[in-house]
């Protein structure tokens, strides 16, 4: 399956374009933002768990990232409310479930495979914890992960402020609150954007500002 699979081209998905697609597991649906390969291929998705739905234990050979958007997302006896960021490294496994239902933003299968992965990249970060935030120039940032090939964070942009982009890297933005605007388009809450290296696009926060999940990756990491 190929969805927005050409990483040399920009991709943009508005919430009004979203279509929920059933997963192989009863009670779990997803919106596919990008995808390369079969069921366990590389993918970026919004996933919705109905109350009392679950996946059996499974492995992630190339890792997984999760940002909880609503409800309560669970792994075993650990329960995560909206705002929690989970990073499960390559080769890890889990049995996710939700007793009351949940919606999560998920990036699957794009982390370095073992043994090339860092020794321990398992992370659990509560982005609603104010101690996780710092001021960076004109915006506030919550660092989620950073190495030579990847920089992942949440940004809070004041109204009309510029979304910082690196021309040498692929950039991906998912709007958590507020909106982003370009000269030709608007991306509201839960809209998704991916720009290839070399893009000259300019995006700014809307009139109410924006909180954005922002990931930048080197080209070889982005297309691996």
N, C-alpha and C positions, 0 to 999 in steps of 0.2 A: 504494500500500500504506500502511495506517495501523496502527501499533502504538504503544500508549500515546501517542497523538498529541494528546490534549487537555492542553495545558500549564497549564490552570487547575485540574487535578486532580492529586492525588498519585499516584505510580506506584511500585510495589515489585515486584522480581522476585527470588525465591529461587533458589539454584543447583539445587534439586531440580525446579524448573520449566523448566530450560533444555532447549531442543531445538535440536540442530545442524541447520542448513539449508544445503544445497549452494549455493555461489555459481556464477555463470556460468563461473568458471575452475576447471578440474579440480584437485582436491587442496586446495581452499580452502573451508572451511565457516565459518558464523557463527551466533551466537546474537543475535537481534535484541531489543534492550532497548527502544528506541523507534525509530520510523521514520515519516517523512512523505514521500510521493512515491515515485518509481520507483527504479531501480537506483542512480542517482547522486543521489538525494534526500538530505535531511538524515537522519542516523541515528546512533544509539549502539549499538555492537555489541561482542561478544567474537568475535574472528576466529582460526581455527586453520588454520595452514599445515602440510600434510603435508610430509615431507622431499622436497626437490627440486621444490617447487611454486613458481609465480611468476605474477605478473600482467604483462601487457605494459604498456609505458609509457602513462600516462594522466594527464589533468589533473584538478585539483580546483578548480573555479571559486570555491567558498566554503570552501576550506581543509580541513585535517584535523589531528587530534591523535591521537597514538599513545603508549600506555604498554606496554612490553614486559613480559609476565608470566612467560613461560618460553621456553626454547629460544634460538635466535639469529635475529633479524629483520634483513634486509639491504635496503639501497637501493644499487644499483650495487656499488661496492667498499667500501662502509661497512657495518659489521656491529655490531649492537646486542644486548647481553646483557640479561637481566632487570633491570629498574630504570631503563632508559633511557626518557626522555620526548622525543618528537619533535613539533615543531609546524611544519607546512608551511602557509604562508600562502595566502590566496585567490589563485588564478591559478597556483599552483605545480603541478609534475608530477613523477612518479617512476615507477620500475619495481620494485616491491617483490618480494622473493623470500626463500626460506629453504632453505638446503642441508640442514640437519638437522631442520627443523621448528620451529614457534614458535606461541605463543599470545599475542595482543595485545588490549588494550582500545583501542577506536577510537571517536572522535567525528568524524563526517564532515559537512561542509557547513553549519557553523554560524558560521564566522568571517566578519567583514565583507568583502564583495566589493570588489575593486579598482574605482575608485580610493579608496574610503573606508577601506581597510585601512591601518594604520600602514606606514611605508616599509619596515621590515624586521622581520617577526615570525617569521622562521625560527629555531627553537631546537633545540638538542640538549643535554639535561641528564642527567647520570648521577646519579640520585637515591641511589645507594649511596655517593657521595662525601660524606664527613662534612662537608666544608667548605661544602656546599650547605644544611646544616641550621642552624637557629637556634632558641633557646628563645623561645616566645611565651606568657607567662603560665604556664599549667599544662600546656602541651603543646609538642612540638617541631614545627617546620614547615620544609618545603622549598618555597620559592617557585618556581613554574613560570611564571606569567604574571600580570600585573596592569595594568589600566588603569581608566578611569572606569566602564566597563560590565562588567568581568569580573575575577574574582579566582580563580585556579586554583593549587592547592598540594597537597602531601601533608602529612597531619597524623599524628603519632604520639600517641595518647592513652593515658595511664596507665589502669589498671583503674578502671572505673566513672566516669571523667571525662566531662563533658558535651561533646557534639559542638556546636561553635559554629555557630549559624545566624543569618542576618539576615532578619528578618521582611519587609523591603522587597524582597527578591530571591528569584529562583528558586534553589534549592539542589539540587545533585546529589552523591551520595556513592556511591563504589564501594569495597567493602571489600577491601583487599589482604591483610591479615593480621588475625587475631583476629575480633572480632564487634562489632556494634552492637545495642543493646537499647532498645526503647520499653516503655511499660506494657503493650502488647498483642502485641508481636512481637519476633522476633530475626532479625537479618540476619548470616549467617555469612560466612566468606571467599568472595570473588567474588560476593557479593550486591550488588544495585544498588537505589538509592533516588533518587527525584526528588520534591521538594516545591515547590509553587507559592508565589509571594509571598503573605504573609499567613498562612502556615501556623503553627499553634501547637504542632506536634509537638515532642516532646522525645526525643532519642536520646542514649544514653550508651554508652561503651565497655563491653565485657563484662569478665568476671573476669580474662582474660588481656590486657586492653588491646586496642587496635586501631590499625592503620595504614590510612589512608583517603585515596583520591583525592577531593578536595573542590573543587567548582566552584560559585561563586555568580555570577549574572548579573542585570542589570537586566531588568525585564519586557519591554521592547521588543526587547532582544537575545535573550532566551530564546525568544520566539515568532516571531522573524523567519523 
